[in-house]
């Protein structure tokens, strides 16, 4: 099996890829996702009247924390030294859009950190709103861009 899949060893077992020979590069990834909310929930967030507090700010902080913990959560991810983590939660008419921009100088990409940041930020919105909204849907979590210089 060696040579066919980068994350499988010669015995077919999961294996963290050796990136030691790859050059250090500035790497950036941008991910986005959306949580659909009921109009009443959007109104409560807009007026900062959710019982658990400021939903958007807490979601942004949760997303940053999650991005920093990605290697602890995803078994074959390399720990990266993140140089920038920007997570923005924006209230829209039908819910919240979360965008995460992550940057590092490293030997492997940072897209999993961006996706993890978005996912946990959206889960945080869900957690903070679950008492008042039983119809929330998290959707369209995707990687928008990844670059290396």
C-alpha positions as CSV (number, residue, x, y, z in Angstrom):
1,X,0.0,0.0,0.0
2,X,3.0,2.4,0.4
3,X,2.9,5.1,-2.2
4,X,-0.8,4.9,-2.8
5,X,-2.0,6.7,0.3
6,X,0.1,9.2,2.2
7,X,-1.5,8.5,5.6
8,X,-1.3,4.6,5.5
9,X,1.9,2.7,6.2
10,X,3.1,-0.5,4.5
11,X,0.8,-2.6,6.8
12,X,-2.3,-0.5,6.0
13,X,-2.3,1.3,9.4
14,X,-2.9,5.0,9.9
15,X,0.3,7.0,9.8
16,X,1.1,10.7,10.3
17,X,2.9,11.9,7.1
18,X,6.6,13.0,7.6
19,X,6.7,16.6,6.4
20,X,10.3,17.1,7.7
21,X,11.7,17.5,4.2
22,X,9.1,20.1,3.1
23,X,10.2,23.7,3.0
24,X,8.9,26.2,5.6
25,X,6.3,28.4,3.9
26,X,3.7,31.0,4.8
27,X,0.4,29.2,4.6
28,X,-3.1,30.7,4.8
29,X,-6.5,29.1,4.8
30,X,-10.0,30.6,4.8
31,X,-13.1,28.6,5.7
32,X,-16.7,29.5,6.1
33,X,-19.9,28.1,7.4
34,X,-23.5,29.1,8.2
35,X,-26.1,28.3,10.9
36,X,-29.7,28.8,9.9
37,X,-31.8,30.3,12.8
38,X,-35.4,31.1,13.4
39,X,-36.3,34.8,13.1
40,X,-36.9,35.1,16.8
41,X,-33.4,33.7,17.5
42,X,-31.8,36.2,15.2
43,X,-33.7,39.0,17.0
44,X,-32.5,37.8,20.4
45,X,-28.9,37.7,19.2
46,X,-29.2,41.1,17.5
47,X,-30.5,42.6,20.8
48,X,-28.0,40.7,22.9
49,X,-30.8,39.1,24.9
50,X,-29.7,35.5,24.9
51,X,-29.5,34.1,28.4
52,X,-26.0,32.7,27.9
53,X,-24.6,36.1,26.8
54,X,-23.0,37.6,23.7
55,X,-23.4,34.8,21.1
56,X,-21.2,36.3,18.4
57,X,-18.3,37.2,20.6
58,X,-18.3,33.9,22.4
59,X,-18.5,32.0,19.1
60,X,-15.5,33.9,17.8
61,X,-13.4,33.1,20.8
62,X,-14.5,29.5,20.7
63,X,-13.4,29.3,17.1
64,X,-10.0,30.7,17.8
65,X,-9.5,28.3,20.7
66,X,-10.6,25.3,18.6
67,X,-8.3,26.2,15.8
68,X,-5.4,26.1,18.2
69,X,-6.4,22.6,19.4
70,X,-6.9,21.0,16.0
71,X,-4.0,18.7,16.2
72,X,-5.4,17.4,19.5
73,X,-8.8,16.7,17.9
74,X,-7.9,15.3,14.4
75,X,-5.6,12.3,14.9
76,X,-3.3,12.7,11.8
77,X,-3.0,16.5,11.9
78,X,0.4,18.0,12.6
79,X,0.6,20.6,15.4
80,X,1.2,23.9,13.8
81,X,2.5,27.2,15.1
82,X,-0.4,29.5,14.2
83,X,0.7,33.1,13.6
84,X,-2.8,34.5,13.0
85,X,-6.3,33.2,13.8
86,X,-9.2,35.5,12.8
87,X,-12.7,34.2,13.4
88,X,-15.6,36.4,12.5
89,X,-19.3,35.6,13.3
90,X,-21.7,37.9,11.4
91,X,-25.4,38.0,12.1
92,X,-27.5,37.9,8.9
93,X,-31.2,37.9,8.3
94,X,-31.5,34.0,8.5
95,X,-28.7,33.1,10.7
96,X,-25.0,33.5,11.4
97,X,-22.1,33.3,9.0
98,X,-18.7,32.3,10.4
99,X,-15.5,32.9,8.5
100,X,-12.1,31.8,9.8
101,X,-8.8,33.0,8.4
102,X,-5.8,31.1,9.7
103,X,-2.1,31.6,9.0
104,X,1.1,29.9,9.9
105,X,4.7,29.5,8.8
106,X,5.1,25.7,8.4
107,X,5.6,22.6,6.4
108,X,2.0,21.6,6.0
109,X,-1.3,23.4,5.3
110,X,-3.5,25.0,7.9
111,X,-6.9,24.3,6.3
112,X,-8.0,21.8,9.0
113,X,-7.4,24.6,11.6
114,X,-9.6,27.0,9.6
115,X,-12.4,24.3,9.2
116,X,-12.2,23.4,12.9
117,X,-12.4,27.0,13.9
118,X,-15.6,27.5,11.8
119,X,-17.2,24.3,13.0
120,X,-16.7,24.9,16.7
121,X,-17.8,28.6,16.4
122,X,-21.0,27.3,14.7
123,X,-21.5,24.6,17.4
124,X,-21.1,27.4,20.0
125,X,-23.9,29.4,18.4
126,X,-25.9,26.2,18.5
127,X,-25.2,25.6,22.1
128,X,-26.0,29.1,23.1
129,X,-29.3,29.2,21.2
130,X,-30.6,25.6,21.7
131,X,-32.9,26.6,24.6
132,X,-34.9,28.9,22.3
133,X,-34.5,27.4,18.8
134,X,-35.2,23.7,18.0
135,X,-34.8,24.1,14.2
136,X,-31.2,25.3,13.9
137,X,-29.2,23.8,11.0
138,X,-25.5,24.1,10.5
139,X,-24.7,24.0,6.8
140,X,-22.2,24.8,4.1
141,X,-19.0,24.4,6.1
142,X,-16.3,24.6,3.4
143,X,-12.8,25.6,2.6
144,X,-12.8,28.7,0.5
145,X,-9.1,29.2,-0.1
146,X,-5.7,27.9,0.8
147,X,-2.4,29.3,-0.2
148,X,1.3,28.9,0.3
149,X,4.1,31.4,-0.4
